[in-house]
Amino acid sequence: MHPSLLQRSAGSCSTTGCHRPLYISKHIVPARAVSIRTSVAAAAAGAAAPAAAAPSVSSNGASSMQHAQNPLVELPEVSGPRVAVVKRSTKETSVEVRVNLDGTGQCIANSPVGFLNHMLDQIASHGLFDVYVNAQGDTWIDDHHTVEDIALAFGSAFSQALGDRKGIHRFGEFSAPLDEALTHVVLDLSGRAHLSCGLTIPSQKIGSFDTELVEHFFMSFANTSGTTLHIRQLAGKNSHHIVEATFKAFARALRRATEYDERRRGQVASSKGVLTQQ
């Protein structure tokens, strides 16, 4: 069971790699702490403690990462009419995403990209989706592959959970402020992928996170979810505030678009009669 209330703590680094903060239900615990608890439990059961090592190569040669990785955690099962589990493995990353569109805003974001974990928590909290992510990647190169593949898997999971998209509002929009920053997001779960991103982020980095990956995250999500997505920055000077306001507005717009329209009575919100990518 995952604790419902955890204390905020900074991540820790060692000579073998840096363990980013793990997000669990809006609070942070260092990923290393999870590894310690897992090791103690394994020892008590008479089993060898799992090592925080790179995943082994699969039969299709998917993952060949040799550097130390953030430990994986056990993700909760998802159940309900609109849920999905997507796994994506390449030579660069290993990602698992579980979503429940009718959730309560629960989040476990376990990736080596700490700032992205924080943003995934915003999507879950403000969209009222349950979002569970395990991800390892070649972040010794940079964060690009890991951010991209998490977004691709996340978009695929949303598309699968939506199914035929019958009865949903389809369209969503929201403007979210964060202090001096203000961002407006409009989206359409049309089955057609498009991104128009009008963000002007002053700094190239937020901590160690490359801010150019913000647009790439949304582009990757749009491509696999079949979403037409427009993002406009209306105000903002602080890079962290601008990006976080964007993710919050995105979450609220996505929540509206995925919710059921009672007047639709299960019909597709399209004169064509379909909203799927097929």
C-alpha positions as CSV (number, residue, x, y, z in Angstrom):
1,M,0.0,0.0,0.0
2,H,1.2,3.5,-0.7
3,P,1.1,6.0,2.1
4,S,-1.6,8.6,1.7
5,L,0.5,11.3,3.5
6,L,4.2,11.7,2.9
7,Q,6.6,14.4,3.9
8,R,8.3,16.6,1.3
9,S,12.0,15.8,1.0
10,A,14.7,16.5,-1.5
11,G,16.1,13.8,-3.8
12,S,19.5,12.3,-3.1
13,C,22.5,11.7,-5.3
14,S,25.2,9.1,-5.1
15,T,28.3,8.3,-7.2
16,T,26.2,5.9,-9.3
17,G,23.5,8.3,-10.3
18,C,21.0,10.8,-9.0
19,H,17.5,9.6,-7.8
20,R,14.9,12.2,-8.6
21,P,12.0,12.9,-6.3
22,L,9.1,10.4,-6.7
23,Y,5.6,11.9,-6.7
24,I,3.0,10.0,-4.8
25,S,-0.5,11.6,-4.3
26,K,0.7,15.2,-4.4
27,H,3.5,14.7,-1.9
28,I,7.2,13.8,-2.5
29,V,9.4,11.0,-1.2
30,P,12.9,10.3,-2.5
31,A,13.0,7.4,-4.9
32,R,15.8,6.0,-2.8
33,A,13.4,5.5,0.1
34,V,11.2,3.3,-2.0
35,S,14.2,1.2,-2.9
36,I,15.1,0.8,0.8
37,R,11.6,-0.3,1.8
38,T,11.5,-2.8,-1.1
39,S,14.9,-4.2,-0.1
40,V,13.8,-4.7,3.5
41,A,10.6,-6.4,2.4
42,A,12.5,-8.7,0.1
43,A,15.0,-9.6,2.8
44,A,12.3,-10.4,5.2
45,A,10.8,-12.8,2.6
46,G,14.2,-14.5,2.2
47,A,14.7,-13.1,-1.2
48,A,17.6,-11.2,-2.7
49,A,17.0,-7.4,-2.6
50,P,16.4,-5.9,-6.0
51,A,19.2,-3.8,-7.3
52,A,18.6,-0.3,-8.8
53,A,20.2,-1.5,-12.0
54,A,19.4,-1.0,-15.6
55,P,16.7,-3.3,-17.0
56,S,17.7,-6.4,-18.8
57,V,17.6,-6.6,-22.6
58,S,14.2,-8.0,-23.8
59,S,13.8,-10.6,-26.5
60,N,13.4,-7.8,-29.1
61,G,16.5,-6.0,-27.9
62,A,14.3,-3.2,-26.5
63,S,16.3,-2.0,-23.5
64,S,20.1,-1.8,-23.5
65,M,20.6,0.8,-20.8
66,Q,23.8,0.2,-18.8
67,H,23.8,3.1,-16.3
68,A,22.2,3.1,-12.9
69,Q,18.5,3.7,-13.0
70,N,15.8,5.0,-10.6
71,P,14.2,2.0,-8.9
72,L,10.8,1.0,-10.2
73,V,7.8,0.9,-7.9
74,E,4.7,-1.2,-7.7
75,L,1.9,0.6,-9.5
76,P,-1.7,0.2,-8.3
77,E,-4.2,-1.6,-10.5
78,V,-6.7,0.5,-12.5
79,S,-10.3,-0.6,-12.9
80,G,-13.3,1.0,-14.3
81,P,-15.0,1.7,-17.7
82,R,-12.4,4.1,-18.9
83,V,-8.9,2.8,-18.0
84,A,-5.8,1.8,-19.9
85,V,-2.4,0.4,-19.3
86,V,0.3,1.2,-21.9
87,K,3.9,-0.1,-21.9
88,R,6.6,1.2,-24.2
89,S,10.1,-0.2,-24.4
90,T,12.9,0.9,-26.6
91,K,16.7,0.8,-26.5
92,E,16.4,4.3,-24.9
93,T,13.6,4.0,-22.4
94,S,11.2,1.7,-20.6
95,V,7.9,3.3,-19.7
96,E,4.6,2.1,-18.2
97,V,1.6,4.4,-17.9
98,R,-1.7,3.5,-16.2
99,V,-4.7,5.9,-16.3
100,N,-8.2,6.1,-15.1
101,L,-10.2,8.9,-16.6
102,D,-12.8,8.7,-13.9
103,G,-10.4,8.8,-11.0
104,T,-9.9,11.1,-8.0
105,G,-6.6,12.8,-8.9
106,Q,-4.3,10.1,-7.5
107,C,-0.7,10.2,-8.9
108,I,2.4,8.1,-8.7
109,A,5.0,9.7,-11.1
110,N,8.3,7.7,-10.9
111,S,10.7,8.9,-13.6
112,P,14.2,10.2,-13.5
113,V,12.9,13.6,-14.7
114,G,11.9,15.4,-11.5
115,F,10.3,18.4,-13.0
116,L,8.2,16.2,-15.3
117,N,7.0,14.2,-12.3
118,H,5.8,17.5,-10.8
119,M,3.9,18.3,-14.0
120,L,2.3,14.9,-14.2
121,D,1.1,15.4,-10.7
122,Q,-0.6,18.6,-11.9
123,I,-2.4,16.8,-14.7
124,A,-3.7,14.2,-12.2
125,S,-4.7,16.6,-9.5
126,H,-6.4,19.2,-11.7
127,G,-7.9,16.8,-14.2
128,L,-9.1,14.4,-11.5
129,F,-7.5,11.5,-13.4
130,D,-5.6,8.7,-11.7
131,V,-2.1,8.7,-13.3
132,Y,0.5,6.1,-12.5
133,V,3.9,6.2,-14.3
134,N,7.0,4.1,-14.0
135,A,9.8,5.2,-16.4
136,Q,13.5,4.6,-16.8
137,G,15.6,6.3,-19.5
138,D,19.0,7.3,-20.9
139,T,19.0,10.6,-19.0
140,W,22.8,10.5,-18.8
141,I,22.5,11.7,-22.5
142,D,19.6,14.1,-21.7
143,D,15.9,14.0,-20.8
144,H,14.6,14.2,-24.3
145,H,13.9,10.5,-24.9
146,T,12.4,9.9,-21.5
147,V,10.1,12.9,-21.7
148,E,9.0,12.0,-25.2
149,D,8.3,8.4,-24.5
150,I,6.3,9.1,-21.4
151,A,4.2,11.6,-23.4
152,L,3.7,9.1,-26.2
153,A,2.6,6.4,-23.8
154,F,0.5,8.8,-21.9
155,G,-1.3,9.9,-25.1
156,S,-1.8,6.3,-26.1
157,A,-3.3,5.5,-22.7
158,F,-5.8,8.4,-23.0
159,S,-6.8,7.3,-26.4
160,Q,-7.4,3.7,-25.4
161,A,-9.3,4.8,-22.2
162,L,-11.6,7.0,-24.3
163,G,-12.5,4.2,-26.6
164,D,-15.0,5.3,-29.3
165,R,-15.4,8.7,-27.5
166,K,-19.1,8.4,-27.5
167,G,-21.0,10.8,-25.2
168,I,-18.0,13.0,-24.2
169,H,-18.0,16.8,-24.5
170,R,-15.0,16.5,-26.9
171,F,-14.0,20.2,-26.6
172,G,-12.4,21.7,-23.5
173,E,-10.7,25.0,-22.6
174,F,-9.3,26.7,-19.5
175,S,-7.2,29.6,-18.5
176,A,-5.0,29.1,-15.5
177,P,-3.1,31.7,-13.6
178,L,-0.1,31.2,-11.4
179,D,0.9,34.4,-9.8
180,E,2.0,36.7,-12.7
181,A,1.7,33.9,-15.3
182,L,-1.5,33.2,-17.2
183,T,-2.0,30.5,-19.9
184,H,-5.0,29.6,-22.0
185,V,-5.5,26.0,-23.4
186,V,-8.1,24.9,-25.9
187,L,-8.3,21.3,-27.1
188,D,-10.5,19.0,-29.2
189,L,-10.5,15.3,-28.8
190,S,-11.1,15.1,-32.6
191,G,-9.0,12.1,-33.4
192,R,-6.7,14.5,-35.4
193,A,-3.3,15.3,-34.0
194,H,-2.2,19.0,-34.0
195,L,-0.3,21.3,-31.7
196,S,-0.1,25.1,-31.9
197,C,2.1,26.2,-29.0
198,G,2.6,29.9,-28.2
199,L,4.8,29.8,-25.1
200,T,7.6,32.2,-24.5
201,I,9.7,30.7,-21.7
202,P,12.5,33.0,-20.6
203,S,15.0,30.4,-19.3
204,Q,16.4,27.4,-21.1
205,K,16.4,25.4,-17.9
206,I,14.1,24.9,-14.9
207,G,16.5,23.2,-12.5
208,S,18.0,20.6,-14.8
209,F,14.9,20.4,-17.1
210,D,15.2,21.7,-20.6
211,T,12.2,24.0,-21.2
212,E,12.1,23.2,-24.9
213,L,10.8,19.8,-23.9
214,V,7.5,21.3,-22.7
215,E,6.4,21.8,-26.3
216,H,7.7,18.4,-27.3
217,F,5.8,16.8,-24.5
218,F,2.5,18.2,-25.7
219,M,3.3,17.4,-29.3
220,S,4.0,13.8,-28.5
221,F,0.8,13.6,-26.4
222,A,-1.3,15.1,-29.3
223,N,0.2,12.7,-31.8
224,T,-0.8,9.5,-29.9
225,S,-4.0,10.7,-28.4
226,G,-5.5,12.2,-31.5
227,T,-5.9,15.7,-29.9
228,T,-6.0,19.1,-31.5
229,L,-4.3,21.3,-28.9
230,H,-3.8,25.1,-28.8
231,I,-1.7,26.7,-26.1
232,R,-1.4,30.4,-25.6
233,Q,0.6,32.3,-23.0
234,L,-1.2,35.5,-22.0
235,A,1.2,36.7,-19.4
236,G,4.2,35.5,-17.4
237,K,7.9,36.2,-16.5
238,N,8.8,33.3,-14.3
239,S,9.6,30.1,-16.3
240,H,8.4,27.7,-13.6
241,H,5.1,29.6,-13.2
242,I,4.5,29.7,-17.0
243,V,5.0,26.0,-17.4
244,E,3.1,25.0,-14.4
245,A,0.1,27.2,-15.4
246,T,0.2,25.6,-18.8
247,F,0.0,22.1,-17.3
248,K,-2.8,23.1,-15.0
249,A,-4.8,24.7,-17.8
250,F,-4.2,21.6,-19.9
251,A,-5.5,19.3,-17.2
252,R,-8.6,21.4,-16.6
253,A,-9.4,21.5,-20.4
254,L,-8.7,17.8,-20.8
255,R,-11.0,17.1,-17.8
256,R,-13.9,19.0,-19.5
257,A,-13.3,17.4,-22.8
258,T,-13.3,13.8,-21.4
259,E,-16.4,14.3,-19.2
260,Y,-19.7,13.0,-20.3
261,D,-22.3,15.4,-21.8
262,E,-25.6,14.1,-20.4
263,R,-27.5,15.7,-23.3
264,R,-25.5,13.7,-25.8
265,R,-27.0,10.5,-24.4
266,G,-24.1,8.4,-25.6
267,Q,-23.9,9.8,-29.1
268,V,-20.6,11.0,-30.7
269,A,-20.1,14.7,-30.7
270,S,-19.5,14.9,-34.5
271,S,-21.6,15.3,-37.5
272,K,-19.5,12.6,-39.1
273,G,-20.4,10.1,-36.4
274,V,-16.8,9.2,-35.4
275,L,-14.0,10.7,-33.4
276,T,-11.5,7.9,-33.5
277,Q,-8.2,7.9,-35.4
278,Q,-9.1,4.8,-37.4
